[in-house]
Amino acid sequence: MFKWFENPGPQADGASILPSSLSLQGWLRRASRDKLALLLIALPLLLTGLYFATIAHDRYVSESRVIVKRGSDDRGGSLDLGFLLGGNASTLREDAMLLQQYIHSPDMLARLDKALNLKQAFAEPAGWDWFYRLPANATREEFLNYYRGRVDVQFDEKTALLVIRSQGFTSRFSQQLNQAILAESERFINELSHKISREDMAFAQKEADYAYRELSRAREQLLSYQNRHGLIDPHAQAQATGQLVAELEGKQAQLEAELRNLQSYLQSDSPQVIAARNALDALTTQVAREKSKLVSPDDDKLNRKTAQFQEIRAYTEFRTDLYKLALTALEKAKVASAHKLKSLAVISAPQLPEEAEYPRKLYVLGSLLLLCGLLYGTVRLTLSIIEDHKI
């Protein structure tokens, strides 16, 4: 009657107690797995879904495509080695990259904020969307970083094309923001080209003034030389004197022939011979005097005057040519400043978006599910390894 107090033995204990403990451990493991899945997968997806359904605000994107274009110039018909080697395309790429930096600059932000009141436009419509609204007490650095996150500028290295994408909490504001960026970019390009034109024109004017002063100095030197020596053109005077000497030498040869002819049948003391000899002597003296005007060791001779005059006149002509070139460059600079050297060509104008591009709910939820699944598997594997080491 007291059998139920007896020890059931090891076989009975193994048969009754072990299965119940194994079932309890399995239930605890399943419960821990369910809690882990709920914590790592279901809860993040639920919170993200609630955020999208209640707090998240739609963001619209307006896109435009532009390129910086150079105006026509006079190099189009000339053989320009830099143009053949792609220098013009390189300049366009530099201008496009410069515009890209300006769009994200604080100066652009200040002008856009003044025109569109960006702080209010990026704060009030967002409501309770803390992740994407602009804080009311944002600093200038925070405002600039926020603006750069809402305006994306992509640059194509091959075509030098700029793609400008602007975000807004309303479709109308995203389009207005993109249009304002294009208008300010056009003003920036125009101001940049006009500044270059003004600098070129100022330089050309400076060179023209300098060339005129040098030309005036050269002309004064030429006039002073002419007045000092009493000659308009020593070179022409030398040519005239040379021609006169040639004529006198011709007459001298003729008189010598006549004198020899008279001496052939007249006495040397005859009046005809004496007269011919006297005429020949006078002509010979005149030829020597005229030759002495052309060349002699003295400094005041026509050959030296001619050389000095030609040097002064060549310098004056050189200064005249430089002044003509300076005036031509000045006129080109004036013409260039009258039209646009560079302009912003709009390939695709900003359109009014009809559908919100952000937030990408399915993409975010799918990515979150994948990450949570990977995290859940990693945690499960880690726990399993820990339990195996305990056993």
C-alpha positions, 0 to 999 in steps of 0.5 A: 500500500505504500508503493507510491512512495517508492523510488520509481528508478532511473528508467521511470525518471528518464521516461517521464521527466525528460520529454516534458523538459524538452517540450518546455525548452522548445516552447521557450526557444520558439517564444524567444524566436518570435520575440526576436523576430517581432523586435528586429523585423516587425517593429521596424517595419511597423514604425516605418509604415506608421511614419509613411502613413502619418508623418512623412510629407511628399516631396516633388522634384523638378528637373532642368538641363542646361549648358553654357554656350559661348557666343560667336567671335572672329576666330571662327574663320581663322586657323586657331590651334587651341580651337582645333585641340579642343580648347573651346570645349575645355573652356565650356567644361570649366564654365559648367563646373564653375556654375555647378559650384556657384549653384551650391554656394552661399551667394546663390542660397542668399539670393534664392532665400531673398526671392522665395523665402526658402526657410519658410517654404522648407519648414511650414509645409513639412508639418511634423516630418522632422527628418526632412523639415528645416528647423526654425533655429537652423544656423547658416551652415545647417541651412546651407547643408539642407539646401544642398541636400534639396538641390542636386546638380549633376555634371556630364564630363563628355557633353558639359551638360548640367542636370539641375534637380530641385525638391519641394514639398509642393510641385509648384514650389519645386518648379519655382525653385528650379526656375529661380536657379536658372534665372540666377545662373543666367545672371551669373554667367552674364555678369562673368562674361561682362566682367571679362569684356570690361577687363579686356576693354580696359586693357585694350584702352590702356594699350591704345593710350600707351601706343598713342603716347609713343607715336606722339613722341616718335612724331615729335622726334621726326619733326625736330630732326627735320626742323634742325637740319632744314630738310623734309626728306634727306633721302629724297634730297640725296636722290636728287643730288645723286641724279644731279651729279650723274647729269653733271658727270655726263656733261663733263664727259661731253666737254672732255670729248669736245676738248680733245677734239679741239686740241686735235687741230688747234693750238693749246693757247687758242681761245677755243681750247682755253674756253673749253678747258675752263668750262671743263674745269668749272664743271669738274669743280661743280661735280666734286662739290656736289659729291662732297654733299653726299659723302664725306668724313664729316657728320653733316652729310646727306648719307649720314642724315639719310641713315638717321632719318630713315631710322627715325622714320622707321621707328615712327612707322612702327609706332603708327602700326602699333597704334593701328593694332591697338585701335583695332583691338579696342574696337573689337573689345567694344564690339565684344562687350556689346553682346554676350560672350557666354550664355546659358542655353536651356536644353530642358526647361523645368516642368511641373511635376504631377507625382511625388518622387519622394519618399520612395516607400516601397523601396525603403520598406523593401530595403528595411525588410532585407536589412532587418532579415539579415540582422535577425539571421545574424542574431539568431546564429550568434545565439545558437552558437552561444547555446551550443557552447553552454551545452 
